[in-house]
Amino acid sequence: MRNDDCCSRRQFGTTLGGIGVATMIAGCSAFGLPSKKPVTASTERSLSPESGSMSRSDFAVAVDNTRETHGENGIWGLAASEPDHGLEYVGAWQDSAIGHRTDDEPAFTSDHLVVLYRIPGLQLDGEQFYRAWLWSGAVPEPSSQLEAIRPSIHLVRDSDDMRRYDPASTATEGPVSVSFNTPATPGPDGPTIEFPLHAGEVEYAARETRVGDAGGYGATWTGAYDSVQGVNATCVMKWPADRAYDIRWNAEIKATPK
């Protein structure tokens, strides 16, 4: 059943100097009937101080919009607001993409947010630690069902280092927990948010994830679901304290006609 109360399909994302690419793969059968080939859409953004970012207040508006459009599947999951994590806001970015069938009718809409925080008081050998929080959510049209949602982030410079990430294992039952724990001390030293898992599973994306220099991290949901689904993920990174961030952010969505 579709959850129309939390899925108004109102697209809130606006690309701020970035790239939103929707790629169609669906076709028609030899008998003129719609095929069952998947429809995909993807976004890609380069994040740096020069690319611009949302202010704190603009980010708050974007968060409210995810809640309105995606309900409990928004950026903070089952929580109504951002947790008290004690991190310093650096910037946030939003994007969106629509997957179209070959008849130009939409198969789904998708919205995406990433926010970058500085972890105060955590430096090592002249390098500053940061945390990225990623969220992607998708709403299928009645004629389609979601099959995959995959947000990811990649470090561009060899001097920059990917560290801890979450989710780091496979979850097949919801809600899925994602933690703000930092690498400073062992154990639970930060708040945790939870997001619904309506069907399928969530795990780290092996092809996108690599710890170390110029590393990356991605999380992926896969399944078959005909209503809204969101994915939350986070990772800790570090780079020289005298350098600004230089990050590539991607998201991919796939759906299949019913």
N, C-alpha and C positions, 0 to 999 in steps of 0.2 A: 504494500500500500504506500502511496506517496504521502509524505508529510508536508502538506501545503502550508501549514501554519509556520513552518520554519524555512520554507523554500519559495520565496516570492519571485525568484528568478530575476530580481532587479539587480542588474550588473552595476557594482559600485566602483570597480577598479578603473583607474585612468592611468595610462602609461606616461610617466614623466621623463620624456627623452629616451625611452627604452624601446625595446622591440617586442611586439606581441605577434606571434606567427601562428595561424591556424592552418593545419594541413589536413586536407580531405583525402581519405583512402576509400571511402565507401563507393560502390559501383552498382550496376544493375546486372541481373542474370540474363541469360540468353533469351528468356521468355518475357523480358521487360519488367520483371518483378524486382523490388529492392533486394539487393544482396545482403548477406550477413557479414560482410567484411567490416573491420573496425573503422571507426572515425577517430582521429587523433588531433590534438592541438597542443602547442608548446609555446613557452615564453622563454626569453633569454635577456638578461640585463647585466651590464657591467656597472659595478658599484664602486665609487670612489668619491672623494670630496668634490671633485670637479663635476660629477654627474648629478649632483643635487640630491636632496633627501627631504622627507617630510619633517615638519616641526613636530614637537611633542603634542601640540594641540591637534594638528592635522592627523597624526597617528591615532589619537584618541577617537576622532571622528571615524576613521577607517575601521577601527576595532568595533565601534558601535554598529557600523554598517554590516560587518560580518555577522554580528549577532542577529541583526534584523533579517538578513538574507539567509543565513545558514543555521540560525538557532544555536543549539548546544554543540554544533559541529564547527563553530567559529574558532578564532585564533586562540582563545583561552579555554576552549573545550567546555566542560561542565561548569566551570567557574564563570561568574558573571563579570569579572573584571581581572585586570592584571594582578598577579600575586605580588606580595611585598618581598622582593628578592634582593634589594639593596644594591643593584647594579646601576651604573651610570649610562643613561641614554646617549647614544651616538647618532643614530639616524634610523629611518625606516623607509621602505619602498613598497609600492603596491603595483600589481599588474593584473591583467585578466585576459582570457582567451575563450573563444567560442568555437566549438567543433561543428562543422557543417557537413551535411550529406551532399551527394552530387546534385540533388534537386534544390540546393541552396537553403533547405530548411535546417534549422539548428538541431543538433543531436544532444548538445549539452552546453551549459555555460560554466565557467570556472573563474575563481578569484584567488589571488595569491598575495601574501604578505611576508616580508622578512624584516626583522628588526635587529640592529647591532647594538650590543652593550659593551662597555668597558668594565672589567672586573677590578674594582678599586683595591689598591694595596697588594696586588699580586703581580710582581715582576720577578724575572729570573734571568740573570746574566744580561741585563740591559734590554730584556724583551718584555713587552706588556701583553697580558692575557685579555682576550675578548670572548664574548659569547654571542652567537647568532641564534635567533629563534625563527624557525620557518613554519609557515602554515600554507596549505593549499586546500581548497574546498571546491566541490563540483556538484552541479544539479542537473540530472538528466531530464530530457523531455520524455513525455509519456511513451513515445515510440522507441526509446533506447534504454539501455542499462549500462551503468558504469562497470569498467573492468580494471582500470589501473589509475592511480594517482601517484606521482613521483616528484616531490620537490628536492632540489639538491643545491649545493654550494661548493665552489672550488676556489682555491687560492691560486693566484696568478704567479706570484714571485717565488723563486727557490728559497729565499730567505724567510718565508712565512711557513708556519708549521701547524698542521691539523692535529688536534689532541683528542680529548674525550668526546663521545657523542652518545645520543639517546634519541630514539630506541636503538639498542645495540643487540637485540635478539628478536625472535619471532613471537608475536602475540596472536593468538587465535580466538581469544575471548576478550570482550570489553568489560569495563572501560580500560583503555590503554593509558598507562602512566608515563609521563615524561618529566624528568627532574632537572632542577636548576643547580644540582650539586656542582661544586667547583673542584679542580684538582689540587687545591691548597691543602686540604686535610681529608683523610679517609672518612667514610660514613656519610649519613644524610645531613648535609650542612646547608641545604637550600630547599625551598618549597617545591612541591610537585603538582602538576596539573594532570587532569584526566580527560580523555576525549572518547566519544562513543565509537565502538566497532560494531557496525550493524550486520556485517557479513564479511566473509573472506578473512584475510590476515594482514598484519603490518609487520615489517621487518626492515632492517637496513638494506640499502640497495648496493649489492656487492660490486657492481660495475662502476658505481659512482664513488665508492668509499675507499680512501687510502690515507692512513695515518702517516704523518711525517712531512717532509719538505714539499711545498707546492701540492699538498694533499687535497682531499675533498671528502664530502659526506653527502649521502642521499638517503632518504627514507621512502619506502614504497608501500602502498596499499594495493592489494590485488584481490579480486573477487568478482561477484556478479550481483549487482544491487541496483534497484530501480528508483532510488530516492537519494537524498543528499548524503554525502560522506565527506568528512574532513580528515586531514592528516597534520599532526603537530610533530615537530622534531627540533632538536637543538644540538649544537656542537660548540666546543671550546677551541679557540685558535690562539696563536701568539705570533708576534712579529716584532722587529726592533722598535723600541719605544720612540725613536726619533722619526719613524715613518708612519704615513697614513695608510689606511686600508685600501686594498686593491683586490676585489672579489668578483667572481662571476656567479650569477644566480640563475638557475633554470627551474622550470617546472614542465611536466608532461602529463597529459590526461588522455585516457583511451576509453571509448565506449563502443558498444555493439548494438545494432538494431535488433529489436525483439523479433 
